[in-house]
């Protein structure tokens, strides 16, 4: 606590010594006075007001503490706070790098700007600088003032305070003319849009898209109403233009109104409920009417005239009209011939191929022939992987997949596509149950049992799968050339071997060297020796060796996990045995009472009456985790001392356990079980003491456990239950590991058989 050394105040003639007025101005004392208190002498008393000081201010009265004198203390207002020193902004020698208060606001920027201007004013422009007009122009532009001989006149404006403002207007999206605006009259369209804005019932489109069930529901509503509202869920709600195209294509209607994720579809002027709508060559439903009869013919004639105008001379081919952007046309050219397109595509065009419509099994399917170029590396580096992923972002989706297995048709289409594009993007369908992108990628990649594509997985998540064909991929044409070249090389080797043998027989040089005792033939320089060396080196260079190593490592890892799980299961079983012994030891002191054969009977009317009375009771006996012990029976008999009925509330959830507890209470207490009811706080057990009830001399029974033993029994039972649960989990994991180990053994044996 800080101590103040103040001199005693001088005696004053105060007409009202009891009143102590407070200071109306804020009081601020220097912080140093609390750290280093010093006694104040009378000559240096800052609170004294002498007539020798003509400029002294009037004294101010402040409140005094109760333990001080009753006279008020007078302070000079000049000494209440220290005057703040203003920063010397006029100092020209202040460094430019000095911190400016205010952060990055306008004031701080203005101070920096003023500091730069003052720095320029303090230094005169040299003659060399005057001769250099570029620097003068630069300084003039920076300071924003008017140029003269010595520099800048007056104070310039801030560079960002110029009158010329650069405004970037928002580019509006061009409005696309819909089919309804082309075919329907203006009055009819306005009427339909007015009715559409009042609709409050709609057909929901789930993640799977506009399915046949949605189309049937729309047509069912069209029988009684000409408009139907459709609301879309993700992903179609993100691209409503594509949703409009899908709805008009599948239902044959016209979208007359759209807002956010909702569309209102008009059935058409000449709609017939029992007639299936078909699309004409122009892309419009056959039952729609145009504004006039000559509209359709006019569109056809315009198209024909455009084709005639764009056609070249008679001998040259005609240029067809261009539909879509160059990006869409190029993607369609690549995807042509791979399979049927996915109409319910939720992204912009081009439409990808529906992989679920491709055949599950392709006869005579062969995996791709792979041959790594010489001095090349099959594996991708990190930089190459990053580059390929960035390149795949700009590519369109080629396939849409919702099936996990039987993907031979998709694999054949991918191999055909890899001859044109190095990367394949596969989108996973929305709303399809049990889709597993990991299983899809595993089926498409190379494995011993099912080798489909053998590509490199670049990216995989729940939305897409990206596959790269690999550095060692060879198209069909190149594969045939390589096979033909290998056949030619083998023929050349056979011819060379035959010529060598013939030459050796003609020259009289024996090809086999004979020893004194045994006739051992040497194979040095023969074709068989060359093939043996080549096969051994091929085994070392073969990619299957790496796979074998991986399989062996996986097998060892599974064995190690199996040993760990078996050890943990053994520990759990030992703990279960130990807990069972403890529980048996506790139960040895518990001798539950048996049900009395000669039990008192009550009628149904009495039972109903006792039940109502028991449920209305506010006082009850609550059973905890200890269950039924001697204290519970003692509390039950204490309740029966004042009333005939007692309500016991238990927190057990299983009804069989609740009934076991009720029967146990009935047997131990000697009462009559009235009812067991389900309440919000648990189950209520109502017990009636009986008409012939006599209070025993000893209220606590001797055959039950006490409170501590009951808690110990409850903990041991809980421990045994949890240990058995974890032991069951360990057994399940051991079974799964054994199955995986058998599968890895089969794969390892298959790899050995191939080599």
C-alpha distance (Angstrom), angle and dihedral (degrees) to the residues before:
residue distance angle dihedral
X1 . . .
X2 3.82 . .
X3 3.81 117.9 .
X4 3.81 122.5 -146.5
X5 3.79 121.3 -153.2
X6 3.77 105.4 -151.5
X7 3.82 126.4 165.2
X8 3.77 119.0 -122.2
X9 3.77 110.4 -87.9
X10 3.81 118.1 -110.3
X11 3.79 116.9 -103.9
X12 3.77 112.4 -93.5
X13 3.74 132.5 -166.3
X14 3.73 98.7 -118.5
X15 3.78 113.8 173.7
X16 3.78 90.2 -159.1
X17 3.79 107.4 36.4
X18 3.78 94.5 170.5
X19 3.83 97.7 60.5
X20 3.82 116.4 82.3
X21 3.78 112.1 -168.8
X22 3.85 118.4 -152.6
X23 3.79 126.3 -128.4
X24 3.76 112.6 -95.1
X25 3.85 93.3 -158.0
X26 3.83 123.2 69.1
X27 3.77 115.2 -92.2
X28 3.81 117.9 -134.0
X29 3.78 122.7 174.2
X30 3.79 125.3 -170.8
X31 3.77 114.8 -97.9
X32 3.81 92.3 -131.6
X33 3.78 91.2 67.9
X34 3.81 89.9 68.7
X35 3.79 93.9 49.7
X36 3.81 101.6 42.4
X37 3.79 109.9 23.3
X38 3.79 113.8 -170.8
X39 3.79 129.0 -173.1
X40 3.75 114.1 -106.9
X41 3.82 116.6 -135.7
X42 3.73 123.8 -142.2
X43 3.79 91.5 -112.2
X44 3.78 90.1 55.6
X45 3.77 96.2 40.3
X46 3.80 105.7 142.9
X47 3.78 90.9 -168.0
X48 3.80 97.7 58.6
X49 3.77 118.1 99.9
X50 3.80 110.9 -155.9
X51 3.83 125.3 -178.6
X52 3.81 88.0 -123.8
X53 3.79 89.5 76.2
X54 3.76 105.8 71.8
X55 3.85 94.2 177.2
X56 3.79 95.5 50.2
X57 3.75 115.8 122.1
X58 3.76 125.6 -124.0
X59 3.77 115.7 -81.7
X60 3.80 120.8 -103.7
X61 3.79 123.6 -143.4
X62 3.81 117.1 -133.5
X63 3.82 128.8 -172.3
X64 3.78 116.8 -91.4
X65 3.76 128.6 -146.0
X66 3.84 118.8 -104.5
X67 3.79 91.9 -113.6
X68 3.81 92.1 55.7
X69 3.77 126.9 77.8
X70 3.75 119.2 -66.9
X71 3.78 93.2 -118.9
X72 3.84 113.8 92.4
X73 3.79 122.1 -107.4
X74 3.81 117.4 -116.2
X75 3.81 122.1 -147.0
X76 3.75 131.4 -173.3
X77 3.82 108.9 -122.2
X78 3.82 90.8 -142.1
X79 3.80 90.0 67.5
X80 3.81 97.8 46.0
X81 3.82 94.0 89.6
X82 3.76 136.9 8.4
X83 3.79 116.3 -108.2
X84 3.79 111.7 -109.6
X85 3.76 115.4 -119.4
X86 3.78 113.6 -127.9
X87 3.78 114.5 -132.6
X88 3.74 111.9 -104.2
X89 3.74 99.1 -119.2
X90 3.80 91.2 165.8
X91 3.79 92.2 67.0
X92 3.83 104.3 113.5
X93 3.80 92.1 -164.0
X94 3.81 93.6 63.9
X95 3.81 108.5 121.0
X96 3.79 119.4 -112.1
X97 3.79 91.6 -132.1
X98 3.81 92.3 61.2
X99 3.78 113.5 125.4
X100 3.81 113.5 -98.7
X101 3.79 116.5 -147.9
X102 3.76 116.5 -127.9
X103 3.79 101.5 58.3
X104 3.78 113.1 -127.3
X105 3.77 99.2 -24.9
X106 3.78 128.4 125.8
X107 3.80 93.1 -95.5
X108 3.79 92.9 54.4
X109 3.80 91.6 48.6
X110 3.78 90.2 48.6
X111 3.79 91.3 52.4
X112 3.79 90.9 50.6
X113 3.78 89.9 49.8
X114 3.81 92.0 49.7
X115 3.79 90.7 48.2
X116 3.80 91.3 54.1
X117 3.81 90.5 48.6
X118 3.81 92.9 50.5
X119 3.77 90.6 47.9
X120 3.77 88.9 55.6
X121 3.81 92.2 48.0
X122 3.81 92.5 53.5
X123 3.81 92.6 56.5
X124 3.76 118.6 62.9
X125 3.73 119.3 -133.8
X126 3.78 109.7 -106.4
X127 3.76 123.7 -132.1
X128 3.76 92.1 -107.4
X129 3.76 89.9 55.3
X130 3.82 91.3 50.1
X131 3.75 90.4 53.0
X132 3.80 90.5 52.1
X133 3.82 105.4 77.0
X134 3.82 94.1 -176.7
X135 3.79 92.7 63.3
X136 3.83 92.0 46.1
X137 3.78 89.9 51.4
X138 3.81 90.4 48.2
X139 3.81 92.2 50.6
X140 3.78 90.5 46.3
X141 3.78 92.4 52.3
X142 3.81 92.7 45.6
X143 3.81 97.1 48.8
X144 3.78 93.7 38.6
X145 3.83 94.8 -140.5
X146 3.76 136.3 117.7
X147 3.76 118.4 -79.4
X148 3.78 122.7 -124.6
X149 3.75 136.0 155.6
X150 3.81 97.8 -75.3
X151 3.74 99.7 37.1
X152 3.79 130.0 -86.6
X153 3.79 129.9 0.2
X154 3.72 119.5 -141.6
X155 3.79 128.4 -18.3
X156 3.80 115.3 -44.0
X157 3.77 127.8 -140.5
X158 3.76 125.7 -104.0
X159 3.81 114.1 -92.9
X160 3.80 91.3 -120.6
X161 3.83 93.2 48.2
X162 3.80 95.8 73.5
X163 3.77 120.7 130.5
X164 3.78 93.5 -127.4
X165 3.79 107.6 90.1
X166 3.75 123.6 -168.5
X167 3.78 109.0 -140.9
X168 3.79 119.9 -169.9
X169 3.74 107.1 -158.3
X170 3.76 119.1 -147.4
X171 3.75 111.5 -106.0
X172 3.76 108.1 -127.7
X173 3.75 120.0 -138.7
X174 3.74 112.9 -108.4
X175 3.76 111.2 -108.7
X176 3.77 112.2 -116.2
X177 3.78 115.0 -138.7
X178 3.79 107.3 -124.4
X179 3.78 127.0 -144.5
X180 3.82 90.9 -111.0
X181 3.80 91.8 58.8
X182 3.81 90.4 51.2
X183 3.79 97.1 48.5
X184 3.80 108.4 30.0
X185 3.79 128.8 69.5
X186 3.78 119.2 -109.5
X187 3.81 95.5 -115.1
X188 3.78 93.2 48.3
X189 3.80 91.0 47.3
X190 3.81 92.4 51.0
X191 3.80 91.1 49.1
X192 3.78 92.6 49.8
X193 3.79 92.3 48.1
X194 3.78 91.1 50.4
X195 3.80 91.1 52.8
X196 3.81 91.2 44.5
X197 3.80 92.2 56.9
X198 3.82 89.8 58.9
X199 3.81 96.9 51.4
X200 3.81 116.6 114.7
X201 3.82 102.1 173.9
X202 3.76 123.5 74.4
X203 3.80 145.6 169.2
X204 3.78 113.6 -111.2
X205 3.81 120.4 -134.5
X206 3.79 111.9 -156.0
X207 3.79 129.3 -153.1
X208 3.79 92.1 -79.7
X209 3.81 90.2 68.4
X210 3.79 134.3 -132.2
X211 3.79 98.2 -15.3
X212 3.78 128.2 -179.7
X213 3.81 89.9 -97.2
X214 3.81 90.0 59.0
X215 3.82 91.2 48.6
X216 3.81 91.2 50.2
X217 3.79 90.9 49.2
X218 3.81 91.1 50.6
X219 3.80 92.0 50.7
X220 3.79 90.5 47.5
X221 3.82 90.4 55.5
X222 3.81 91.1 46.1
X223 3.81 89.2 64.7
X224 3.81 90.1 70.9
X225 3.81 103.2 21.8
X226 3.77 133.7 33.8
X227 3.82 95.0 -143.5
X228 3.80 130.3 59.2
X229 3.81 126.4 -174.6
X230 3.80 117.4 -144.7
X231 3.81 124.4 -167.3
X232 3.78 120.3 -161.6
X233 3.77 131.1 -145.7
X234 3.80 125.3 -155.4
X235 2.97 131.1 -31.2
X236 3.82 98.6 23.1
X237 3.82 92.6 47.8
X238 3.82 88.1 68.5
X239 3.81 92.6 61.8
X240 3.78 109.6 36.1
X241 3.82 93.4 169.5
X242 3.77 89.5 61.9
X243 3.82 90.2 44.1
X244 3.80 89.9 54.8
X245 3.79 91.6 51.9
X246 3.81 92.2 49.3
X247 3.81 93.4 48.6
X248 3.79 93.5 48.4
X249 3.80 91.7 46.9
X250 3.81 96.9 48.3
X251 3.81 102.0 36.6
X252 3.79 99.6 31.7
X253 3.81 91.8 -132.5
X254 3.78 133.6 122.2
X255 3.79 125.1 -111.4
X256 3.82 106.3 -131.4
X257 3.82 100.9 167.2
X258 3.79 135.4 26.6
X259 3.78 134.4 178.3
X260 3.81 127.2 169.7
X261 3.83 105.5 -49.9
X262 3.83 97.5 -10.9
X263 3.80 132.4 89.9
X264 3.79 129.6 -172.9
X265 3.81 114.1 -147.9
X266 3.81 123.8 -157.5
X267 3.79 116.0 -148.7
X268 3.83 95.9 -144.0
X269 3.77 138.2 -108.0
X270 3.81 98.8 -85.5
X271 3.78 98.2 34.0
X272 3.80 116.8 155.9
X273 3.82 117.2 -162.8
X274 3.80 96.2 -144.3
X275 3.82 96.1 41.8
X276 3.79 120.7 96.0
X277 3.78 109.9 -135.1
X278 3.78 117.0 -126.4
X279 3.78 128.7 -162.9
X280 3.79 117.5 -117.4
X281 3.78 125.3 -140.4
X282 3.76 90.5 -95.7
X283 3.80 90.5 59.8
X284 3.83 97.1 -109.5
X285 3.83 127.0 113.5
X286 3.78 114.1 -95.1
X287 3.81 96.9 -126.2
X288 3.82 96.8 58.2
X289 3.79 122.0 103.3
X290 3.77 124.7 -143.6
X291 3.78 123.3 -136.9
X292 3.79 89.6 -97.9
X293 3.76 135.1 7.0
X294 3.79 94.8 -109.2
X295 3.80 96.7 55.6
X296 3.78 96.8 88.5
X297 3.79 93.2 42.9
X298 3.78 89.3 47.4
X299 3.81 91.1 53.7
X300 3.80 90.7 49.9
X301 3.79 92.6 47.5
X302 3.81 91.4 48.8
X303 3.78 90.3 52.1
X304 3.80 91.5 48.9
X305 3.82 92.1 48.6
X306 3.80 90.5 49.7
X307 3.79 89.8 51.8
X308 3.80 91.0 48.9
X309 3.78 92.7 48.6
X310 3.79 92.4 48.5
X311 3.80 93.5 45.4
X312 3.75 115.9 103.0
X313 3.73 129.1 -139.7
X314 3.78 122.4 -39.2
X315 3.79 96.8 -94.1
X316 3.83 95.5 47.3
X317 3.78 129.3 78.2
X318 3.80 120.8 -97.0
X319 3.82 121.4 -111.3
X320 3.81 110.9 -124.8
X321 3.83 119.8 -138.8
X322 3.80 113.8 -88.0
X323 3.82 116.8 -117.1
X324 3.79 119.7 -170.4
X325 3.76 130.9 -5.1
X326 3.78 126.5 -54.9
X327 3.81 89.5 -103.6
X328 3.83 92.2 56.8
X329 3.80 94.1 43.9
X330 3.80 92.8 50.2
X331 3.82 92.2 47.7
X332 3.81 91.1 48.3
X333 3.80 89.8 50.5
X334 3.81 90.6 53.5
X335 3.83 94.0 46.3
X336 3.80 96.4 45.1
X337 3.79 112.1 115.4
X338 3.82 96.2 17.3
X339 3.81 97.5 98.9
X340 3.81 145.8 -72.6
X341 3.79 117.6 -35.1
X342 3.82 125.2 -114.6
X343 3.81 106.0 -114.7
X344 3.82 96.0 -170.9
X345 3.84 91.6 62.9
X346 3.80 108.7 150.3
X347 3.81 96.6 -159.6
X348 3.81 129.6 71.0
X349 3.75 119.3 -77.0
X350 3.03 144.8 -48.3
X351 3.79 98.1 81.1
X352 3.84 113.7 -131.6
X353 3.79 125.9 -135.5
X354 3.82 117.3 -88.7
X355 3.82 102.6 -123.0
X356 3.81 92.8 -169.5
X357 3.82 89.9 67.0
X358 3.79 92.7 54.6
X359 3.85 117.0 98.5
X360 3.78 117.3 -86.1
X361 3.81 94.8 -141.7
X362 3.81 124.4 31.2
X363 3.82 115.8 -159.9
X364 3.81 115.3 -124.7
X365 3.78 92.3 10.4
X366 3.79 113.4 171.8
X367 3.79 127.2 -170.5
X368 3.82 115.2 -119.7
X369 3.77 120.8 -81.8
X370 3.80 109.0 -115.2
X371 3.77 127.5 -163.6
X372 3.79 122.5 165.1
X373 3.82 115.0 -138.4
X374 3.82 116.2 -110.6
X375 3.78 116.3 -80.5
X376 3.80 88.9 9.4
X377 3.77 133.2 129.8
X378 3.79 120.6 -131.9
X379 3.81 96.3 -158.0
X380 3.79 120.0 80.9
X381 3.76 121.4 -120.9
X382 3.80 122.0 -132.0
X383 3.81 92.3 -103.9
X384 3.79 91.9 50.5
X385 3.79 91.3 48.2
X386 3.81 91.4 51.0
X387 3.79 92.1 47.4
X388 3.81 92.8 50.1
X389 3.79 91.5 49.1
X390 3.80 91.3 51.6
X391 3.80 89.7 47.4
X392 3.81 91.3 51.3
X393 3.81 92.5 56.9
X394 3.80 92.3 71.8
X395 3.80 95.7 46.5
X396 3.82 122.3 95.6
X397 3.77 122.5 -117.8
X398 3.79 112.1 -91.0
X399 3.81 102.4 -170.9
X400 3.83 139.0 21.1
X401 3.80 115.2 -149.4
X402 3.79 133.6 -170.9
X403 3.81 100.9 159.0
X404 3.79 123.9 89.7
X405 3.81 101.8 -159.9
X406 3.83 142.8 24.4
X407 3.79 95.7 50.3
X408 3.80 102.4 155.8
X409 3.81 92.1 119.4
X410 3.81 90.6 51.9
X411 3.81 90.5 46.8
X412 3.80 91.1 53.0
X413 3.82 90.6 50.2
X414 3.82 90.7 48.1
X415 3.81 91.6 52.1
X416 3.78 89.2 50.6
X417 3.80 91.3 48.8
X418 3.82 93.1 47.9
X419 3.77 89.0 67.0
X420 3.84 87.9 66.3
X421 3.82 103.1 28.0
X422 3.80 129.0 30.0
X423 3.82 95.4 -148.6
X424 3.81 130.0 52.7
X425 3.80 122.6 -159.2
X426 3.80 117.8 -158.8
X427 3.81 121.2 -172.1
X428 3.81 120.9 -152.2
X429 3.78 114.4 -129.5
X430 3.80 120.3 -113.9
X431 3.78 121.9 -125.4
X432 3.82 96.3 19.6
X433 3.84 109.9 130.0
X434 3.81 121.7 -126.3
X435 3.80 96.5 14.1
X436 3.80 111.4 163.1
X437 3.80 115.8 -171.4
X438 3.81 91.2 -170.2
X439 3.81 91.1 57.7
X440 3.82 90.8 46.3
X441 3.80 92.5 52.5
X442 3.81 91.9 45.5
X443 3.80 91.9 51.7
X444 3.80 92.4 50.0
X445 3.80 95.2 46.2
X446 3.80 125.8 74.8
X447 3.79 121.3 -79.5
X448 3.79 136.2 151.6
X449 3.78 97.3 -107.2
X450 3.81 99.1 39.3
X451 3.81 115.4 20.4
X452 3.81 106.9 179.2
X453 3.80 112.8 150.0
X454 3.80 108.8 -14.7
X455 3.80 91.2 -148.6
X456 3.79 129.6 152.7
X457 3.79 117.5 -100.9
X458 3.81 108.7 -131.1
X459 3.81 100.1 173.3
X460 3.79 137.6 -3.5
X461 3.78 132.7 179.4
X462 3.78 138.1 136.8
X463 3.81 91.7 -76.0
X464 3.82 106.2 43.5
X465 3.81 147.3 5.3
X466 3.82 121.8 -147.3
X467 3.82 119.8 -163.2
X468 3.82 128.3 -172.9
X469 3.79 118.8 -154.6
X470 3.82 93.5 -134.0
X471 3.77 134.8 -125.0
X472 3.81 93.1 -87.2
X473 3.82 95.7 54.1
X474 3.80 116.1 122.5
X475 3.82 123.8 -167.9
X476 3.79 120.5 -127.3
X477 3.79 94.5 -99.1
X478 3.79 93.5 50.5
X479 3.80 90.1 44.1
X480 3.80 91.1 56.5
X481 3.79 91.3 48.3
X482 3.81 91.7 50.5
X483 3.82 91.3 48.9
X484 3.82 91.7 49.7
X485 3.79 90.7 48.1
X486 3.82 91.6 51.4
X487 3.81 90.6 50.8
X488 3.81 89.8 51.6
X489 3.80 91.3 49.4
X490 3.80 91.6 50.9
X491 3.80 90.7 50.5
X492 3.80 90.7 49.5
X493 3.81 90.6 50.4
X494 3.80 91.8 50.7
X495 3.80 91.4 49.1
X496 3.81 91.2 48.9
X497 3.81 90.9 49.9
X498 3.81 91.8 49.8
X499 3.80 90.9 48.3
X500 3.80 91.4 49.3
X501 3.79 92.9 51.4
X502 3.79 91.5 47.1
X503 3.79 92.3 49.2
X504 3.80 92.6 48.5
X505 3.82 91.7 51.5
X506 3.80 91.8 48.2
X507 3.80 95.1 48.3
X508 3.80 91.5 50.2
X509 3.76 93.0 -120.4
X510 3.75 110.7 139.2
X511 3.80 113.9 -130.7
X512 3.76 92.3 -151.3
X513 3.77 124.1 60.7
X514 3.81 114.2 -139.4
X515 3.82 123.8 -147.1
X516 3.78 125.4 -149.1
X517 3.80 96.1 -106.9
X518 3.84 106.1 21.5
X519 3.72 134.5 29.5
X520 3.79 102.6 -127.2
X521 3.80 114.8 174.0
X522 3.81 118.2 -144.3
X523 3.82 121.7 -138.3
X524 3.77 98.5 -163.9
X525 3.79 113.1 136.3
X526 3.82 94.6 10.3
X527 3.79 127.7 125.3
X528 3.80 92.5 -115.1
X529 3.80 90.5 58.5
X530 3.81 90.4 50.0
X531 3.82 91.3 50.7
X532 3.79 92.2 49.1
X533 3.80 91.8 51.2
X534 3.77 90.6 46.2
X535 3.83 92.8 50.3
X536 3.82 92.1 49.2
X537 3.79 92.5 49.7
X538 3.81 89.9 45.6
X539 3.79 90.1 55.5
X540 3.79 89.8 53.1
X541 3.80 92.4 46.5
X542 3.75 94.5 41.6
X543 3.78 116.7 113.2
X544 3.81 89.9 -136.5
X545 3.79 89.6 74.4
X546 3.78 89.7 64.7
X547 3.77 89.9 48.3
X548 3.80 89.9 50.3
X549 3.78 90.3 53.0
X550 3.78 90.1 49.6
X551 3.81 90.9 49.0
X552 3.78 91.5 49.4
X553 3.80 91.1 48.9
X554 3.80 90.5 48.3
X555 3.79 90.1 50.0
X556 3.81 92.1 51.7
X557 3.78 90.8 47.3
X558 3.80 91.2 52.4
X559 3.79 91.1 49.2
X560 3.79 91.1 51.0
X561 3.80 91.7 49.7
X562 3.80 89.6 48.0
X563 3.81 91.2 53.6
X564 3.81 91.6 48.4
X565 3.80 92.9 49.5
X566 3.82 91.4 47.8
X567 3.80 90.4 51.4
X568 3.81 91.7 49.6
X569 3.80 90.4 48.8
X570 3.80 90.3 51.9
X571 3.83 90.8 51.7
X572 3.80 90.8 49.7
X573 3.79 92.1 50.9
X574 3.80 90.9 51.2
X575 3.80 90.4 51.4
X576 3.80 90.7 49.4
X577 3.81 90.4 53.4
X578 3.81 91.4 49.1
X579 3.81 92.3 49.4
X580 3.81 91.1 46.9
X581 3.80 90.1 55.2
X582 3.81 91.1 50.5
X583 3.80 91.4 48.6
X584 3.77 91.8 48.9
X585 3.78 89.9 50.9
X586 3.83 91.5 52.8
X587 3.81 93.3 45.4
X588 3.79 91.1 53.5
X589 3.82 90.1 75.2
X590 3.80 92.7 48.8
X591 3.80 116.9 88.3
X592 3.82 109.1 176.5
X593 3.78 117.8 -151.4
X594 3.79 121.6 -115.3
X595 3.78 126.1 -122.0
X596 3.80 113.6 -90.0
X597 3.79 110.7 -113.4
X598 3.82 93.7 -153.3
X599 3.82 97.1 56.3
X600 3.78 123.6 166.7
X601 3.81 115.6 -106.6
X602 3.81 128.4 -139.1
X603 3.81 129.4 -165.5
X604 3.80 125.6 -115.8
X605 3.82 91.2 -108.6
X606 3.79 90.6 54.2
X607 3.81 91.0 45.8
X608 3.83 91.6 52.4
X609 3.80 91.7 47.2
X610 3.83 93.2 47.5
X611 3.80 90.6 47.7
X612 3.82 92.7 54.1
X613 3.80 91.7 46.4
X614 3.81 92.3 47.7
X615 3.80 94.7 49.5
X616 3.80 90.8 51.0
X617 3.80 93.3 53.8
X618 3.81 114.0 113.8
X619 3.80 95.2 -162.2
X620 3.77 114.9 69.8
X621 3.77 141.9 162.8
X622 3.82 115.4 -115.5
X623 3.81 122.1 -149.9
X624 3.81 116.6 -148.2
X625 3.78 134.0 -171.6
X626 3.81 92.4 -64.7
X627 3.78 92.0 70.4
X628 3.82 120.5 -159.6
X629 3.81 113.6 -5.9
X630 3.81 135.6 146.2
X631 3.82 93.9 -79.9
X632 3.82 91.7 57.5
X633 3.82 92.9 53.3
X634 3.81 90.3 46.0
X635 3.83 90.7 52.1
X636 3.81 89.7 47.1
X637 3.81 91.5 55.5
X638 3.80 90.5 46.3
X639 3.83 88.3 57.7
X640 3.80 90.3 48.5
X641 3.77 88.7 54.3
X642 3.83 89.7 72.2
X643 3.81 103.7 24.0
X644 3.78 139.3 22.1
X645 3.82 97.6 -129.1
X646 3.81 129.8 53.8
X647 3.84 129.5 -169.4
X648 3.80 117.6 -145.3
X649 3.82 118.7 -166.9
X650 3.80 119.3 -158.0
X651 3.82 127.0 -173.2
X652 3.80 95.4 -148.1
X653 3.81 113.9 128.4
X654 3.80 103.1 -161.5
X655 3.80 110.1 81.2
X656 3.81 93.4 -145.9
X657 3.81 90.2 58.3
X658 3.81 89.9 48.2
X659 3.83 91.2 53.2
X660 3.82 90.9 47.8
X661 3.82 90.1 52.5
X662 3.84 91.5 48.4
X663 3.81 92.4 51.1
X664 3.80 90.3 46.9
X665 3.82 91.3 52.2
X666 3.80 90.4 48.3
X667 3.81 92.6 51.0
X668 3.82 96.7 44.4
X669 3.81 96.8 44.0
X670 3.80 98.7 38.6
X671 3.83 92.7 -130.8
X672 3.79 132.2 125.4
X673 3.80 122.0 -97.5
X674 3.81 108.3 -128.9
X675 3.83 105.2 177.4
X676 3.80 146.8 -31.1
X677 3.83 114.5 -137.5
X678 3.80 134.6 179.3
X679 3.82 115.0 -121.3
X680 3.81 134.7 173.6
X681 3.78 93.1 -100.8
X682 3.82 94.4 43.6
X683 3.81 139.0 -75.2
X684 3.81 119.9 -28.1
X685 3.85 118.2 -144.9
X686 3.81 113.5 -163.5
X687 3.84 115.2 -160.0
X688 3.83 126.5 -175.1
X689 3.81 117.7 -151.0
X690 3.82 94.7 -143.5
X691 3.78 135.6 -121.4
X692 3.83 94.7 -90.0
X693 3.79 95.2 48.2
X694 3.80 117.0 147.0
X695 3.76 120.1 -175.8
X696 3.83 110.7 -120.8
X697 3.77 122.0 -125.6
X698 3.82 92.1 -122.6
X699 3.79 109.7 46.9
X700 3.84 95.9 -168.3
X701 3.84 113.3 68.2
X702 3.79 118.9 -129.5
X703 3.80 98.9 -147.0
X704 3.81 95.9 66.3
X705 3.80 132.5 76.6
X706 3.76 121.4 -95.6
X707 3.79 123.6 -121.8
X708 3.81 97.1 -88.2
X709 3.80 94.7 45.2
X710 3.81 90.8 48.2
X711 3.81 90.9 53.5
X712 3.81 90.6 48.5
X713 3.81 90.5 50.6
X714 3.82 91.3 49.4
X715 3.82 92.4 51.1
X716 3.79 92.6 49.1
X717 3.80 91.8 49.7
X718 3.80 90.4 49.8
X719 3.80 90.8 48.0
X720 3.81 92.7 51.1
X721 3.82 91.2 48.9
X722 3.80 93.7 51.8
X723 3.81 92.5 44.5
X724 3.81 91.5 52.0
X725 3.81 90.1 49.3
X726 3.82 92.6 53.3
X727 3.81 91.1 43.6
X728 3.80 89.3 55.4
X729 3.80 89.6 51.1
X730 3.82 90.9 50.9
X731 3.79 91.2 51.0
X732 3.80 91.0 51.3
X733 3.82 91.3 50.0
X734 3.81 91.2 48.4
X735 3.82 90.1 52.8
X736 3.83 91.5 50.5
X737 3.82 91.6 48.2
X738 3.81 91.1 50.6
X739 3.82 90.2 52.3
X740 3.81 91.1 49.6
X741 3.79 90.5 47.9
X742 3.81 91.5 53.4
X743 3.81 90.5 49.9
X744 3.80 91.9 50.1
X745 3.83 89.8 49.7
X746 3.80 90.1 53.8
X747 3.81 91.6 48.9
X748 3.79 91.4 48.2
X749 3.81 91.7 50.8
X750 3.82 90.1 47.6
X751 3.80 90.9 52.6
X752 3.82 90.1 51.0
X753 3.79 90.7 49.7
X754 3.81 91.6 52.6
X755 3.77 92.7 53.0
